[in-house]
Amino acid sequence: MGIIKTIKRRFISMNNLFSKNHLLKDKRIIITGSNTGIGLELVKKLVNDNNIFALVNHKKNNLDEIRSKNIRIIQKDFSDLDFNPSFKKEIIEFNPNILINCAANFGPTNQNLEQVEIDEFKKIININAFAPLRLIQILEQSKNLNIIANITSGMASLKNNKSGGYYYYRASKTLLNSISRNLFFDLDKKNINIFSIQPGNVKTKMNSSGIITPDMSSQKIINILSVNDANLSGKLIDNNSKILAW
Ligand SMILES: NC(=O)c1ccc[n+]([C@@H]2O[C@H](COP(=O)([O-])OP(=O)(O)OC[C@H]3O[C@@H](n4cnc5c(N)ncnc54)[C@H](OP(=O)(O)O)[C@@H]3O)[C@@H](O)[C@H]2O)c1
């Protein structure tokens, strides 16, 4: 298994050598899940040339090393959907061009049928599906928002679910996909593109056996946002912009 992973990693790195890295500049970008993994790498890559509004769960320790006046860090636990008026005011006044919903919670290790607890299920759905929706509801009126990226997962696919389990994570991300597709019809009229992006099999706190680095995954997400192809809005895509079946 170790050898196969190493070969896959090398193959992906080789392929990556030939892909063009895009930049985003002078944008105002909200990024959730900013303290770790893909979200943290997005912040690091974007903070020099853009204004970042970084949302974190409890800790912001990894962001403390970023010495930039271009970043504002706000703590918000998405298991609680009470977005108070001062929080709403702050994100509306930030006036973002781009919202990246990257935060998610996998939930407990044990998610088999007999272990499913509805309260825990609701909490994961709040974080992974309802919080992104609430942020979009709050921000859709803001004048300059034109791109939303909802970071989803291959585990959300009904078609590719060949092994079951992981009730909380799978179902919450499937709901996020369904919400994203619906939002496309509402947001298209407002010239806001919405991308549902599978970030790849990424080595992070959530996925210790991931194959690619958060650095690589975040660059590919930036490439998608920089090209901002309206033909991909409302679609599910992988990190190379390939359209996937929901
Ligand atoms: N890694 C992969 O292979 C992979 C594959 C498919 C999809 N994804 C998706 O990629 C995105 C980024 O994940 P990652 O791999 O970078 O994992 P990660 O490092 O665990 O990042 C998840 C982030 O979400 C935040 N979060 C968790 N619970 C939260 C809550 N209650 N309120 C607010 N924020 C909360 C976490 O903050 P704390 O750490 O402070 O709790 C963390 O910063 C997620 O949407 C994930 O589903 C990842």
The ligand as a Gaussian input file, in Angstrom:
#p B3LYP/6-31G(d) Opt

LIG

0 1
 N       -8.351000      16.180000       3.174000
 C       -9.028000      15.550000       2.229000
 O       -8.580000      14.528000       1.654000
 C      -10.376000      16.046000       1.825000
 C      -11.081000      15.296000       0.872000
 C      -12.336000      15.748000       0.474000
 C      -12.842000      16.916000       0.997000
 N      -12.142000      17.619000       1.948000
 C      -12.731000      18.861000       2.441000
 O      -11.745000      19.876000       2.438000
 C      -12.080000      20.871000       3.412000
 C      -10.869000      21.191000       4.281000
 O      -10.560000      20.041000       5.058000
 P       -9.066000      19.653000       5.441000
 O       -8.754000      18.386000       4.770000
 O       -8.177000      20.837000       5.255000
 O       -9.239000      19.282000       6.969000
 P       -8.948000      20.088000       8.321000
 O       -7.536000      20.476000       8.414000
 O       -9.532000      19.259000       9.400000
 O       -9.819000      21.419000       8.114000
 C      -11.147000      21.540000       8.501000
 C      -11.330000      22.905000       9.129000
 O      -12.701000      23.071000       9.486000
 C      -12.748000      23.671000      10.774000
 N      -13.942000      23.298000      11.534000
 C      -14.246000      22.083000      12.051000
 N      -15.332000      22.169000      12.835000
 C      -15.723000      23.474000      12.819000
 C      -16.757000      24.195000      13.456000
 N      -17.583000      23.608000      14.335000
 N      -16.864000      25.521000      13.208000
 C      -16.006000      26.148000      12.368000
 N      -14.991000      25.519000      11.744000
 C      -14.839000      24.185000      11.974000
 C      -11.533000      23.118000      11.498000
 O      -11.186000      23.968000      12.607000
 P      -10.618000      23.299000      13.975000
 O       -9.475000      22.437000      13.548000
 O      -10.228000      24.460000      14.800000
 O      -11.765000      22.519000      14.548000
 C      -10.488000      23.078000      10.405000
 O       -9.753000      24.277000      10.343000
 C      -13.277000      20.293000       4.190000
 O      -14.455000      20.844000       3.670000
 C      -13.216000      18.807000       3.872000
 O      -14.467000      18.183000       3.987000
 C      -10.918000      17.211000       2.364000

